[in-house]
Amino acid sequence: MKHIFYLLLCCLALPAIAQNRYYPYAEGAKWGLTDENLAVLVTPQFDTSFRFVDNKFAIVKKQQHYGLISPDGNMILPCDYEALSYFGMNAGTAQLQGKYQLLNFTTGKPISAFVFDKLNDYSYNDAIILLVTQAGKKYFLNIFTGQPLNPKGYDDASFLRSYNNRGTIKTGNKYGLIDLRTGAIVLPVKYDKLETAWQNGNKILVATTGKLNTWFDEQGVVVPQPKKEKPAKTKAKKEEEMVATLEETVMEAPVEATVDGPEMKKDIYIYNQGNNKWKLTLENRPLYTSGETEILNTFDLNGYTNLQKLSYDPYSRDIPSVTLKAVKDGKTGIINPAGNVLAPFQYDDIIYTGNYYKTIRNNKIGILGRDLSEITPPVLQNIYASDPYLRAWLVEMPNGKKGYMDMKSGKIFIPGIQLTSN
């Protein structure tokens, strides 16, 4: 029974562990790592911000070199590499002293012993394939196995982008075709040219030897020679047929044709009446043609020195359909057309970004959600890009420290930060 109880506790703890998030933060120009409990996992030492892939690893940079760290702050790879590039399936390339190798980014271990000189290209199909150069020869490299599909290198090679899992190969002046799933040769390297074409809506390959053309499907099976198409119609002939078609259409058109009305746009419009008096109208205006504007509703508001529409969304059930920035007694708030206060008059300015409302007071920035709930009072120096995975904004504090703030709770993940909203 004791063992079963322990197992249940472990199962209950799994969601909490899985949901734990890790946040880069900066002091000055250096970046470190913290968690949801604001524990310092890595002291600021990296040159740029970073993010974790599937909560497994992050690429970090120090002194123009790159390494890998795990979410607990341990170094998977030291910052000794000239470049690190992640491709998927926990695999990526690492450049060290001019040479490249495939590594498992979660362990830092080589996937294979194959080392190459240059990464030329890559393709995502049934497998992730890299096109690389080693000793002047081209290889297709499977990142899952770390092994080249062609043990013998080619003088040149490329992905055949219009076909799945196919690559062209070249030795000397001759071309062939390779299957990028198995490494099997689909067409031997013996053709002077290898080009793509269409036949009856199907993709085909035209292989040329001297003056002889042979047509293949992507499996390397010979297909019949395409039939010659009828000569294209001249421009004059096309215009003649178009005029005849239009005349026929006009002759056959019904006498009493119906015409749709103009496309309309509904929106709120603000008119300054002077002496702090304002008229708001909900109008239906024609979008593209001249026509009659329909007045759907009218509102009169008094006592505001400035009034400006922030947002109008008649289809949303979760946010106010209309928000107006209003200025009264030198302070800015948010009201609706009926004059109801949605956000108090305590800010120097309010800016709507489309995703949230930025509030400004004493040169500091706060955030109201789209539903006008306060996520954080004005305590920030700046707001940068959002991170969908972390569900957080990258923010800067007045003391210059940078880190992430949760989009829902407003919690700031920067160790040592004490919030004040004065």
Secondary structure, DSSP 8 states (H G I E B T S, - for coil): -HHHHHHHHHHHHHHHHHH--EEEEEETTEEEEEETT--EEEEEEESS----BTTTBEEEEETTEEEEE-TTS-EEEEEEESEEEEEETTEEEEEETTEEEEEETTT--EEEEEEESEEEEEEESSSEEEEEEETTEEEEEETTT--BS-SS-BSEEEE-TTSTTEEEEEETTEEEEEETTT--EEEEEEESEEEEEEETTEEEEEEEETTEEEEE-TTS-B------------HHHHHHHHHHHHHHHHHHS-SS-------EEEEEEEEEEETTEEEEEEEEEESSS----EEEEEEEEES-SEEEEEEE-TT-SSS-SEEEEEEETTEEEEE-TT--EEEEEEESEEEE-SS-EEEEETTEEEEE-TT--EEEEEEESEEEEEETTTTEEEEE-TTS-EEEEETTT--EE-TT------
